[in-house]
Amino acid sequence: MCMLPYTNSEDTGKVEIDTKNVFIECTGTSFENVSIALNILTTTLADMGGEIYSMEIVYQDKTIVTPDLSPKEMKLDLDYANKLLGLNLNKTQAAELLSRMGYDVKSDNNGQKVLVPAWRDDILHQTDIAEDIAIAYGYENFEAIIPKVATVAEESEFGKFKKKIVYLLVGLNMLELSTYHITNKKVLNDKMLTNTEVIELENSLNEDYSVLRSWMIPLLMEVLSRNTHYEYPQNVFEIGRTFSKDDSSETRIKEINRLAVVLSSKDVDFTSIKQVVNYVTSNLGIECSYQELNHDSFIKGRCASIAVYGMSIGFLGEISPEVLSNFNIELPSVALELDVNVLFRIVKGEN
């Protein structure tokens, strides 16, 4: 029998009811993936009463024995599981429940470790272990508890704040976009003539979607580049999340809500985009100031930082001709980008 995919042959590989010996071959481009597939298939046949025989695979520099059914070790975070499930299990009880799900549990000076069976490739996080504890415990045994605090569902203050900004910009005859969180370095940096730090994906499927976006304007420029055949002016905006490295957070990633606006037509200039900022901030009841800023994506002398009460909230300016050429945009374009999180805190009086 051959994986991947399953194939059969009438002469040498046909499996019939009276077949006693089966040779399983897993073929693929990832040794880890085919090893997992081999483990799942062989242990399934073993559960049906079969015996597993291993074989040696000889490479130039090493020899590997397959299948390798050695369990994977994961530290058991019992406090996390109890908090997630609303239980108060001790180590003995947790070990007993996990044993029902096919795990072994061992204890040492560093606490309890769960030995995850080789065929359980779905166990990736403490949440997965907690889920199996819940299954063994029995969902029917969980006590339904009515919250002591009665609440009424309501849109968050930040959600209302973002909606207000959206209404203001739609009122200026702008089109709201929703672009992808994932893009590539060419769009974020090469075409924009910048070198911003980006977070790369470990398991990206292709180069077009390989990094998390670090700022918003490049994604709007990319949209405009694909719509040059439509009539102008083209005025677009988006409020979305950007991502940057932050070693102090659990995920080591900081997420920021930002507003980006791009105006493209034969008549736009620095004043056009500045008027947009003034319109939004004045309707939010705040005043902003501007200071000249050098930014590689913008024309020198036609770019400025935006500050409120001395606190920087973003930047705006006229896109440089080279950037426009990189995106195949023939008409002048101006853009702005603001940190909506900071702007919200300022409006709320928290800064």
Secondary structure as UniProt FT lines:
FT   STRAND          2..3
FT   TURN            4..6
FT   TURN            10..13
FT   TURN            17..18
FT   STRAND          25..26
FT   HELIX           31..47
FT   TURN            48..49
FT   STRAND          55..58
FT   STRAND          63..66
FT   STRAND          72..75
FT   HELIX           78..85
FT   HELIX           91..100
FT   TURN            101..102
FT   STRAND          104..108
FT   TURN            109..110
FT   STRAND          111..116
FT   TURN            118..119
FT   TURN            121..122
FT   HELIX           126..137
FT   HELIX           139..141
FT   HELIX           157..170
FT   TURN            171..173
FT   STRAND          175..176
FT   STRAND          182..183
FT   HELIX           186..190
FT   TURN            191..193
FT   STRAND          199..200
FT   TURN            202..203
FT   HELIX           207..209
FT   STRAND          211..212
FT   HELIX           217..225
FT   TURN            228..229
FT   STRAND          234..245
FT   TURN            247..248
FT   STRAND          253..264
FT   TURN            266..267
FT   HELIX           270..283
FT   TURN            284..285
FT   STRAND          289..292
FT   TURN            296..297
FT   STRAND          298..308
FT   TURN            309..310
FT   STRAND          311..319
FT   HELIX           321..326
FT   TURN            327..328
FT   STRAND          333..339
FT   HELIX           340..347
FT   TURN            348..349
//
